[in-house]
Amino acid sequence: MTNQDRLANLQALGYTETEARFLVIAALHSGHFVRRQFYGPTEVSRGGADSRLIDKLITNRHAEPTVYAQNRVVYRLAWRRFYEALGEGNNRNRRACQPYIVRHKLMLLDFVLSRPACRFLATLEDRLSYFRELGIADELLPVQVYRSSTGKKETPVYFFDRSPIFFDPSLAAPVATFAFVNDGDFAYRNLKSFLQDHRNLFAALPEFKLVFVARSQQLFGKAGKMFGKFLWSDGGASAEILTYFRERRAFEQRDTKGWDKARIDRFRDLRDRYAADQFDNLYWRWWTDGDAVVTGKPGSLNGSFDTVLLTHNYDMFGGESHAA
């Protein structure tokens, strides 16, 4: 089902085109939303448009409100037939979940809404179709196998964490970009598991990008270092490592004429990311032997790293330690 089909189906249920566009995004990426999230992507004024949408959802029993701390309300798109209109009758987003998971879903939706120009692979069908067209076997995709209570039936669930996958049109060539949303203190195990779960898929791609999304800039350095170690220890060569080495050599030789602030900041980020002794030793070998000391490592991954800071308030769910 195309997005145009989804919009037409929701409009047939009585929603305006503006409302339908927002609801498609909210349902497929999160299943939960708050009022403020309706304003940004739709560019509507606050002159009652949000109230009209909420009234329709509640009257039609398409959404259920839940009141959290500070009397802040989160709306869950819960009606099965609503999702059937989107071609996603079995989508898990409609299910009730714990408050810390709701917070994660709202953060995820905020990230998606902040990238209106990007093309997201919002459904499992979209993701499977895209990677199969690239010739990537299902066996290389992140999967979790669920067993029946009797243990006789196994059901593989691909892309089980539903983290965003998208393409940024500002890049010269399409690069599959994966977002990891960190919703509390730095979750070392969670990020490590995410990278390991996607390792085979990353290796099958000519290039990929990881975007680390968090509420605190203090987490960016830790995440970047982990990603750098993952590229080398688990994946081998990376264009990013070679970029750092070349920039470091230019910096040490004071050949930085023409560097703007963005390039300087980028170099500092790379220097922090690859500060470990193993990369320092590799750098001096690279000085002598060239790119082969990096590109010669088998099973290479060609990945890059970026960060996004979310500035919205999610305190309605309590402190980070209470929600984790």
N, C-alpha and C positions, 0 to 999 in steps of 0.2 A: 504494500500500500504506500502510495506517495504522500508527501505532506499536503499536496493540494487536495487529495482525497480526504485526508483527515480534517482539513479546514472545512471542506464542504459538509462533511458529516456532522461536525460540531455546530456549524451554522444551521443545519437542519434541526438541531436540538434547541435552537433559539438563541444562540450566542452570536454576537457581532463578529465581524472578521478580526477586529483588534483583539477582542476577548479570546477568540479561537486560537489566534497565533500564540498568545501567551500560554494558554492552557495546554497546547500541544507540547511546548517546551517544558512546562512544569510537570506534566504527567510523565513524559518519556524519560526525563532526567532525574526526577526527584520524587514526585507524588505528593510532596508537601510544599507549601509556600506561605509567605506572610504578605500582607497588603503592600508594603513598600516595594516588593519585587515586581508588582504589576506595573508600576510607574515607569521604571527605567526603559525596558525594551519596547514598550508601546508608545512612549512619549505622550501619554494622556495627562491631562491636568487633574488636579485633585478635586475637581468640582463634582464629586459624587460618582465618578465612573467606577471606582473601586467598590463602593457600596452596591451599585447596581449589579456588578459581577457577583459579589458575595451573595446577594439576595437570590439571584438566579440559581447559583450552585446549591444553596441551602434548600430553597423551595423545591428544586428538582431532585434533591437528595443525592446529588453528585459529589458533594463534599461534606466532611464532618469537621467541626471546629473543636480544638482543644485549647484550654486556657492554661498558660504556664505562669511563671513568676512575673511580677510587675503587670499582671493582667494582660499580658501579650498573647495574642491568639495565633495559632498555627492551623492552617486549613489542610486537611488531607483529602485528596481526590480518591474516593473510596469505592465508587459504584462500578461494579463489573461491566455493566453495559456501556458506561462511559468509555472504558478502555477498549471495549469491543468496537466502538466507533472509530478508534484509532488503530484497529487491527492488532491490538495487544491485550486480548481478553485475559490472558494468564500472567500479565505483567505483575511482578512482585511489589512494585511501587505502591500499589493500592492498599497494601497490608499495614495494619497498625504495628508500631515498633517502639522500642525504648527511647526515652528522651535523648540520650547521647547519639543515637542513630538518626533521630530527627534533626539534630544539630548538624550532623555530617551531611545530611541531604540538603539542608538549607544552604550550607556553605558550597556544596557542589553546584546547586542551582545558581547561586550568586556568581560563581566562576563562569558558568555557561552563559549567563545573561551578559556578562562583561565582555563577551567575544561575539557580538552580533554578526560580524562579517565572516566568521569562520564556519566551515562546514563540519558538522558533527555526525559521527556514526552513532545515532541515538538508540537504535534497536539492535538486538542480537542478529536479526536477519541482515541488517545493514552491514554489520561487522563481518559476519561469515561470508557474505557475498563479496565484499571488498577484498578480503585476504585470499579467498579462493580464486578470484580473478587474477590475482598476482601469482597464482600457482603454489601458494603456501598450503601445505597439508594440514588438516584439522589436528593431527597429532602434535603439531608444533604450537598450537594455540594454548593459552592458559585455561586449564580445566579443573573442575572439582567434581568428583564422582560421588553421588549420593546413593546410598543403598536402602532398600526397603527394610521394613521391620523384620521380615523373615530372612533377609540377606540373600534372597534368590534373584532380585532384580536390581540392576545398577543403571543409574541415569546420569550421563555426563552433562555437566552444565558449563558451557564455555563462557569466558569473560564473566565469571561469577561475581566479581566485585563491582561491576558496572561503572568503573572509573571512566571518565570522559576520554574519548579518542576523537581527534579532530584534525583539520587541515587549515593552515593559516594562508590566506590568499596573498599576503604580503611577501611570502617567500618566493624566490625565483622558481623553484621546482616544488611540487607537492611532497611534503614530508609528513609521515604519520607521526602525530604528536600525542603523547599519553600524559594525562594529568593525574598526579597523586595528591589527594586532598588530605592534609594532616590537620585533624580537628582538635588537637589537644597539645600536651607537651610532646617533645620529640619522640615519636614512636619508632625506635630503632628496629624492632622486630617486624613491625608492619611494613615499613619501607623495604627492608631487606627481603621479606617474603614477596612483596610486589615485584621487585626486580628479579628474583629467582623464578617466580611464576611466569614472567614474561621473557625470560632469557632466550628460549628457543625461538620465539617470535622475533625478538630483536635481532637475533643472528640471521634470520631469514630475510630481513629487510635491508635494502641497500643503504638506508639511512633512517634514523629515528631521532625523536627528541622527547625528553622528559621535562615536564613542568611541575615543579614542587609548589603547591599552594598551601599557605598557612596564614595564621592570624598574627604571627610575630616574626620579624626579620631576624631575630636571634637564632631561629632554627635553620636559616638558609645555609649557613656555613657548615653545619653538621651534615645536612642532607647532601650538599655539594661534595663533601669529602667522601661520603659513602658511595655516591654515584661514581666518582673518580676511581675509587678502589674496585668497584664492581666492574667497570669497563676493562680495567687491566687484569685483575685476578681471574675474572670469570669470562671476559670476552676478548682480551687482547687489544689489538690496535684500535685507535680511535683518532678520527680527524681532529677532535678537540685536544687530545694530548699533543699532537704534532703542532697544532696552532699555538698552544702554550709554549712549547719549546722554542718555536721561531720568535714569538713575542718576547720571551725571556732573553734570548740571545740579543735581540735588537735593543732591549732595555739595558742589558749589561754593557753593551757596546755604545750606549748613549745615542743610538740611532733612532730617536723617537720624534724627529721633526715631522710635524703634521699630525701627530696624535691629538685627537680631541678628548674631551672629558669622558665621553662614552667609551672610547677605546682604552683609556687609562683605567677606568673603573672595571671594564671587562678583564683587563690583564690582572688587576688586583684580585678579582674573584677567582680567576684561574690559578693564580699563585697560591691562594689560600686552599683551594680545592686539591692541588697536587703538592702539598707541603710535606708529605711523608718521605722518609729516607729512600724508599724504593724508587720513587719518581726522581729524586735528586740524583741517585746513582744512574738511573736510566738516562737522565738528561746529559750527563757527562759522557756516557757511552755514545749517545746520539751525536754529540759534538764531534766525536772521532769517526764514527762509522756511518752516520747518516740515518735516513728514515728506515732503513732495513731493520734496525734494532727494535723498532716499534711494529712496523708492518709485517715483519717476519713471524710474529707470534700467531699460531693457528687459531681458528675459531673467532676471528675478529668481529668486534661490534663497532659500528660507526654511529655513535650517539653523541648528543649534545644536551646541555642542561640549562634550564632557566627557572626563574622563580616568579611567583605572583603573591602579592600581599593583599589579603582581604581586610577591609577596614570597618566592616559592619559589626554591630554589637550582637553577640549571641549569649549574653549573660542570663537570658530568661531560663536557661537550662542549668544554671549554677556554674561554679568554677570549673576549670578544666579538669582538675583532679577528681572532682565529684562526678563528672560525666564520663570519664574514661573507663 
